[in-house]
Amino acid sequence: MKPSRFSLRLFLWPLAVSVVISYFLLSLLGCASTSAHKHDSLLPTDTAGMIDAVFSADAQMQAEQTFPIPMKEYDASILPNNYLAFTAYKGQARIYFWAQGLASFDLYINNRKIPTKSLCTGKPMCFDASPYIQNGRNMLYIAALTPAGSGTAQEQAQPSLQVKIPYPVILPLSNSQEVSKKQQKDAPYSTETLELVDQLLIAETETGFPGAQLVIIKDGMMIKNSAYGAISRVDSAGNPLDEVIPVTEKTLFDLASNTKMYAVNFAVQKLISERRLALTDTVHHFFPQFVDAKKSKIKGKADITIFDLLTHQSGFPAGRAYSQKIKKLKNVSKKSYREHTFDLIMETPFVYQPRTTMIYSDINYMLLTYIIEKVTGVGLAEYVADNFYRPLGLDRICFTPLRQGFTLDEIAATEIRAKPRTQDAIDSTQITELIHGTVHDAEAYTAMEEISGHAGLFANAESIAVLAQVMLNKGGYGVKRFFDPSVAGYFTAQQALVSSIGFGWRRQGAQEYTWAFSPFASAGTFGHTGWTGTLTIIDPVEHLIIILLTNAKNTVPAHNTRNSRFEGDYYLAKRYGAITALIYEAFRQPTQAQLESMLIELAEKKYEMLQQISAFNNQGYINDLAAIMKIVKQRARKSAGLRKFLKTEKAAQILKVVDGRI
């Protein structure tokens, strides 16, 4: 596209019209102005590359239509034929047109008319509609296709207009300090509120919490990609480190149960879209040996479906120590642990009548792993890498990271005092060992040999954010569709009388997930949590993605009791709700006074809970209270309200407890 072909017109048209066309010209040129990013490989950033990608034979759009619509496909209500609904965000609202044999056509975007003669070139054209769109849902209207007055008879007889709109992608943070400052100045959110989030996470990692990553995507724009703390506070023997390795934006975290969503759910959603799997398929269909034992107290295995596994209504218990059972088998060496685990799952008795209640079960997703591998003929790790991660350009997400070439310095460690399970630790007669570079979950590590649908995936927050955007886009990214929009929508919709249950996905529903998603999340918000300290939130109403990854388990047990929670579990970073509430509040522009009120509330209520609930009387909880008070003191330098609070008897009591235990 050459600017010169438009510039002559600007001098010939009246002034008012020339202003409009100048704006239109800048929009056209804007198609090539977006900065490059590795995840944009599905939508190249140069105009020629984008056009080639969009009009390639294998490109898949979020919305596309060729006009005129053939009469056999034409809706008799007429006007609906003229509209295309699409999702777009400022800065990446590109629409592609290919007008053949047309002199002009009527084009309206959100009721604003767009000049079209310059689009009628007989060649594919890229139009940046950013000035005309609103973040979120938009509407395009096309009518009055006017054939060109010249050309061959065939061109005049068959005028057509192709319209193609790719899926949104994530625009990265600007590396330019000058641009970054301008973005902050013009930001539609409170930078001070996000600074408070930073201060809290930094203070927590300075008072004992190990490490974290936080990525926030709003309206297709990455507004935050931050790292905090260290990959581990101790060495492999559990001794405190004098110098720690800091977490970076590239550090991999053990996702724990978020594996269920970003490995198994993605796979199942794709297989259902391809009609290779159905929600009504029974487990027995794939594995005929999945039947009730003669002495089973609870029957019904033959009828258990994919639906039942995904909604955790299958009858299975929450989990089983398969690895311990395998070690006791006489024929343990004749099969792999994974094969033995499959046999044991086939034999596992139900603990409740299927579909009568919901028990969250890792076994459901272990079994789904075997079903996916049966249907696809390849291992789960290979399938998700080939069908999702590699096509999206994601190179920091995988199972078994140490086998994929990652080093320990690139991976956040988890439990400090785990029972020895590696051969080196066992041979050295260590009492405990640090879990680092391998999946924390014992059954995923041993019974499933580190590759399982319930746990085992490692990633950085930025990679998960891209997958979350795929879900927000209902299955697509750039010019690639991974699963049908109807499937994506169905999987994240309510699937039980409990409104927080989707197909695997956790939902906000009737405010049932506020402890993690915050009270601000819309009812349709979905995501998941992971035992190691990972949280993913996808809000389709706010077009907001929050990815918080932590290694909270890289701390000692909070109490000297069996199955004690870890000290890291008592920090706000692991409780999620306070952090996510502040992030949502940032887009509501809270006042300085309200931020101070929230900070005081955190300090006072955390202290009151310490006084009244014995489980909170542990060093991790008190360290977190110290972190909050540290922020209060820091911000009090510029706040009369916080200085006043520090002079109160309650503040003195809090500081006495904190100072006495640290």
N, C-alpha and C positions, 0 to 999 in steps of 0.2 A: 504494500500500500504506500503510495507516494503522496506526501503532503501537497506537492505542487499542483496536483490536479484539482485540489479544493481551493487553493489560495487565490486563484483567479476569480473564482465565484465570490469570494469575500469582498473584493473590490467592486463587483458589479451589482451586488444586491444592496437594498436599502440598509441603513445602519442597524435598525432593530433586528432585522433578519440575520445580518452578519454576526451579531453578538451570539445568536443562537447557534449558528453554524460553527463559530469559533469554539464554542463549548463542546459541540458535537465532535469537532476535529480532535480536540484534546482527549475526548473520551476514546476515540478510535486509537489514537497513539498510546493511550494508557494500557492497551492490551499487551504491550511489550515492556511496560515499565516496572512490573513487579519484581522484587528481588528474588533470586534463585534460592531454592532450598532442596535438600536431598529427598524429602518426602513428596516433592512436586514432580517427580519423574512420571507420575501418571497424568500430569498436565504440564507440559514443558512451558518455560517462561518466555521464550521468544515467539513472536507472532507466527512465523512460518511453521515452527515446530508445533505450536498449539493447533493450528489449522490442520496440519497433517495428522496429528493425533486424534482430533475430534472427528474428522471425516474418514478415518481409517475403517477398514471393514470390521475389525473386532472391537471398536469403541462402543462403550455402553453409557448412555446418558441418563441423568435423572429425569429429563423431560426432552422429548423431541417429537416433531410432527412435520409432515410434508403437505403443503397446500398446493392446489385444492385437494380436499379429502375426497377419495372415491365415493360415489353415491352408495355403494354397497356397504360402506363403513360409516356413512353420514348419519348423525343423530337427527331425527325428525323434529326435535325441538329447536333446531337451527343454531341459536346463539352459543350454546355450549361448545360447538365445533370451533369457534373462533378464539377460544381462550386456552392458555397454557399456564398452569400454576407451577411455581418453582421456588426453591429456597435459595437465597443468595445473601451475601454479606458485603458490606462496604469494602472496597479494595480488591474484590475478586469476582465481581458480578459480570462475567463475560458471557455474551450470547453470540452464537455463530449462525450466520445466514449464508445461504447459497441460492441466490435469485437467478433463475435461468429463463431468458425470454421475457423478462419483466421490465417495464419502464419505471414502475413505482408500486407501492402498496401502503395501506394504512397500518401504522404500528403505534400502539399505545402501551406504555409500561406504567402500571399503577395510575391509569387515567391521564398520563402526560403524553402528548403526541410527539413522535420522534420523526424527523425528516428521513426519508428512505431512498431518495434517488441515488445517493452516493453508494448505497448498498447494492444497487442493481447493476453490477458489473459483469455478471456472467461467471464470476469466480467466487470461491469461498471467502467470506469476510468475517473479521472479528470485531465485535462492538463491545466496548466497556460500558456497561449500563450503570455503573456505580452511582452517578449523579441522580439516577432516577429510581433507585431501589431503596427499600427499607430492610434493615437486618431481619431476616426471617422469611416469612411467606410473602411472595409477590405474585402479581398477575400480569400476563402479557396478552394483548389482544391484537389479532391480525385480521384484516379484511380488505376488500376492494383491490384485489390483485389486477393490475393494469398491464396488459401485454405490451411489449415493445413494438414500436411502429416499423422497425426495420429488421432485417435478418432473413434467414432462409425460411421457407414455408414451414419446415419442420419445427424450427424454433418458435415461430408464431403460433403454431398449432398446439404446442405442448409447453406452455409456460408453467413454471413450478417454483416453489419456494421451500427450501429445507430450513428448519429451525432446530438447533441443537443446543442444549444447556447442560454442561458437565456438572458433576457433584462438587460441592465446596471442598476445599482442602484447608489445611492449617497454615496460615501465614506466620512465619517465624518472628521472634523478637529481632529488632534491628540491632545490628552490631555497631552502628554509628551512634556515638555518644550524643551528637547534636540532634539527630533524628529522634533518639530515645527521649531526650529532654522535651522535645516538642510533643511527642506522643503522650508523655506524662501530663504535660500542661493541658492538652486537649482531651485527656482521657475521660471517658464517661463513668469513672469510678473514683472513689476516694483513695488516693495514693497513701494518705496518712493511715487509713485503716489497714491496708496491706503492709505498710511499714510496721504496724503493731503486730501483725501475724509474724513477720520476720523477726521482730524483737523477741516474741514469745518462743519461737522455735530455736533461735540462737541461744537465748537464756537457758532453755531446757537442755540443750546439748552442752552447755557450759556447767550444768549442775547434775550431770550423770546420765542424761538420755543419750543413747549412742548416735544415731544418724537419721537423716531424712532427705527426701526429695519432694518438691512441690511444683506441680505444673498446673496452670490455670489457662483455659481456653475460653474466650468469650466472643461470640459472633465470628467464629472462624479465625480469630487472631490470638496468638499466644501472647498473653500479657504478663506471664510469670513462668520462669523456669529456674528454680533455685535449689541449691544444695546446702545441707547443714550437717555439722558434726563429723563423725569418723566412721570408717567401715567396721572398726572394732576397737574396743577399749582394752582388750587383752591380747596376749600372744597365744599360740596354739596350745600352750600348757595352762592357760588361764591366769598368767601373771600380768599385772597391770603394765601397760606400755608407757615409756617415758615420752616417746614421740609417736603420734598416731598418724594414720593415713587418712586424709580428709575425704569425705564423700564429694563427688563431683556430679555434674549433670549426666555423666555417662555411666556412673556406677550402676551395676546390676543388683537388684533386690530379689529375694525369694518371695514370690507373689502369694504363696500358700493357696488359699481357696479362690483367689482371683484367677487361678489356673482354670478353674471350672468354666469361667465365662470366656476367657480370651484364648482358649484352646478348644475344649469340648463344645461349648455352645456355638462358637464360630463354625466348627466342623459340622455339627448337627444342622445348624441353620442352612448351611450351603448344601448339604446332602438332601435335605427336605426340599429346598428350592429346585434341585436337579431331579426330584422325584426318585431318588435312590433310597430314600428312607421316608417313613411316614410315622406320625405320632401314634398311630393306631397299631403299628407293628409290635408284635409281642417279642419278648426275649426268647421265648420258646421257638419262634420262627427261625432265629439265627442259631440258637443252641438247643437242640432237641433234648439234651440232658437236663435242661432247667425244668425240673418237675418236682412235685412234692414227694418227700420221703414217705414211706408207708406209715410211719409213726408220728408224722408231723401233727402238731396240735393245731396249727393254723395253716389252712390250705389256700391255694390260689395262684401258685407260681405260673402255671400255664397261661394265665390271663394277664400277667403283668406286661404293661406296654411301655414304650418310650415316653409317653405322656406321664406315666406313674413315676418313672425314674427322675424325670426333669422337675417334677413338682414335689419330690420327696414324700410321696404317698405310697411307696412300693411295699411296705411291710418290713423292710430291712431295719436293723438297729443302726445307731449312729455310726458305729465302726466295729471292727474286730481286729484283734492282734494276730493277723494271719502270719506275720513273720515268726512269731514265737511258736505257732503251731507247726510251721514248716520245718523249723529246726529240730522238732521232735519226731518228724516222720522217719520211718525206716528206709524209705526209698528216696530220700531227699536228693541224692546225687544223680538220680535217673532223669530228672527234669530240671529246667531252670526255675528259679523262684517265681518268676512271672507265670509260668505254666502251672505250678503248684497253687499259686494264688487264684488263678482262674478256676481250678477244680474246687477249691475251698469256697469260693463265692457261689458256685453252682449248688453246693451243699448247705450253704448258710440258711438256717431256719428263720422264718419271719417272727417278729416279736409283737406284731399287731396285725389285725385284719386289714389288708390293703384298702386304701381310699377312705378309711374311717377317721384318720387323723394325719398329721404331718410331723415326721421326725427327720430333721436335717441329717442326711447320711452320706458319708464319703463313699460308701459301698456303691451307691447309685451311680456315681461318676466313675468309679473304677470299672464297673460293668459297662458303662457307656464307652469307655476306652476300648474294650474288647470288641464291642459292636461296630464302632467306627473302623477299627482295623480289619474286621471281617468284611465290611462293605467295600472298603477302599483297596484292600489288599496290600496296604503299606502301614508302617508304624505311625502312631499318633504324631510323634515329633516331626517325622518327615512330611506327613500330610499337611500339618498346619504351616510348616515352614515354606513348602512349595506352593501352597494355595493362598496364603495370606501374607506372611512376614516378608518373604523375598519380593513378591510383586509390589508390595508397598514400600520397598526400599528400607526395611527395618533390619538393621544389622546388630542391634543390641537387645535381642529377645530370643530365648532358646531354652530348651531343656539341657541338662548336663553341661553347663557352661565351661567347665574345665576341659571337657573333651572337645569343645568347639574352639579352643584356642585362647580363651580368656584366662587371665592370670588371677591369683588371689587378690592382688592389689586392686582389681577392677570389680570386685564382688563384696557386697556387705555381708558380714558374718552374722550368725544368729546366736544360738544358745552357747553360753560360756561353760557351764558345768554339765554337759550332756554325758550320758553313759557311753563309754567307748564303743565305737562301731566300725571304725576303719581298722584295717589289719595292722597298720603302723602303731596306732594307739593301743591296740590289744597286745601286740608283741612287746611294747615297752612297759607294759603293766601299769599304764596310767589309770588313775582312779576316775578321772573325768577327761573330756576333751572338748575343744572348741569346734562347733559346726561351722565350717567355712568353705564355700564353694560347692557344697552339695545340699540337696533339699533337706529341710529341717524335719518334715513329717516322716515319722519312722516307717510307716507302711509304704509310703511313696519311695523311700530310700531303699528299703530291703525287699519287701514283698513285691513291689512293682519295678524294682531295679532302676529307680530314679526317673522313670517316665510313666506318669499316670495322669488321668484326667482330673483327679481331685487335688493334686498338688505337684509341684516340680518345675513349673515354669519360672524363669528368671527374666527380668527386663528392667530397663530404666523407665522413668515416668514419662518421658517424651514419646517412647515407643507405644506405651499403653494409651497415651492421649490420641495418637493417630488411629488406633483401633477403636477407641471411644468415639471419634469423629465418624468413623464408618457406621457405627450404630446410630449416631445422631442423624446421619444422612440416610438412615434406613437401608443400609446395605451397600453403599457405593462410596467411591473416593476418586476424584478426578474423572478419568474416562474409563473406569473399571467398576463393574458391579460384581459383588461377591455373593450376595444372596438377594432374593426378592424382597421388595419393600413390604409386601403383605406378610412375609415370614418374620421379618424383623419386628414389625408392629405387633404381630401376634405373640411373639416370644416375650415381649416386654409388657404386655397387657396383663391385667389381673386374671389369674387362673384358678383361684380358689376363693372360698368365703373369707379367708384372711387376705386383706387387700395388699399385703406386702409380698405376696407370692406371685411371681411370673413363672415362665419356664426357666428355672435356674436363677434368673435375675432376681435380685431383691428390689422391692419397690417402696416408694414413700407411701403410696396409698392414702389411707385415712390417718395421716400423721403417725404411721406405725414405725417409721425408720428415722425419726427425728434425732435419736441419740447419735446417729452417724451422719445423716444427710442434712441435719438442722431443720428447724421449723419452717424455714423459708422455701425449701425445695417444693416444687409443684407436685401434685398428686401422681403425675405420670413419671416422675424422676425414677431412674433405675441405676443399678450398679451392683457392687458387692464389696465385701470385706475379706481380709485374709488374716489368719491367726498370727502370723509373724508381725503384723502391724501395717497392713496395706488397705487402702481405701480407694475405690473408684466411684465417681458420681457423674451421671449424664442426665442433664435437665433439658428436655426437649422444649419446654415453654420458654425458659430463659436462654436457650442455646448456650448453655454453660457446661463446661467439663472441668472437674476437679480430680486430680490424681495426686494422692498423698501416699508415698511409700516410705516405710520406716523399718528399721531392724530392732524394734522394741525388745525382742527376746535376747539381745546381746547385753543382758544384765543378769544379776544374780536373783535367785528366788526371793520374793518379798518376805516370806515367812518360813520357818523351819518345820514345815508340815508337808505331807505327801501331796503331790499335785498342786503345790502352791503356784499362784500366779507370779509373774516376774515383776521386778521393780519398775521396769519400763512400761508395764501395763497401766501404771497409775499416773502417768503424765498426760497432760491435755493432748499431746500429739498422738497418743494412742486411743484416747477417748473420743477423738474425732469431732464431736458435736460443737465444741467451743470454737475450734479452728474453722470449721465449715460455716458456722454462723457468722463469724467475722468476715469471711470471704464474701458471703452473700450480702452482708451489710455494706461492704465496700461499694456495691452497685446501687445502694440506696442512699449513699452520701450522708452518713451519720454525722452529727455535730461533735465538736470537741468535747462538750459536756457529756454527751451520751457515751463516747468512748471511755471517758474517765469513769463514768458510772459502771460500765461493764467490767473494767479492770478492777475496781473496788469490789464489785460483786464476786468476781472470781476469787479474790483473796479472802473475803469474809466467809463465803459459803464453803470454800475448800477447808478453811480453818474449823468451821462449825462441824463439818462432816468428820474431820479428824477427831474432834472431841467426842462425837457421839457414836461413831461406827468403828469397832475395833479392827476390822480388816484394813482400814486405811492407816492404821498406826504402823507404818513401815517407812524405810528410808527413801524409797522411790517417791512416795506420796509427799513426804516432807520436802524432799529436794525440789519437787515441782512447785510446792508452795513458796519455796525460796526463790525459784525462778520468777514467779509472778511478782513477788515483793521487789525483786531486783528491777523489774520493769517499772513498777510503781515509783521507785526511787529515781530512776533515770528520767522518767517523764515529769516527775514533780519539779524538776529544775525549771520547767517552763509552764507549770500548772499550779495555780493557787489552790484549786480544788483538791489536787492530790497532796499538796503540802499540808492542807488542813486535815486530810485523812490520816496522814502519818503522825499527826499530833494526838490522835484519838487513843483511848484506852484499848480499843480492839486492835489497832495497828501495833501497839506496844506488845500486846499479848502474842500476836502472830510472830513478831520479830524475836520475841524471847524464845518461842518454841523453835523457830528456824535457827537462830544462833546457837541454841543449846544442842542441836542435833547434827550440825554440819561441821 
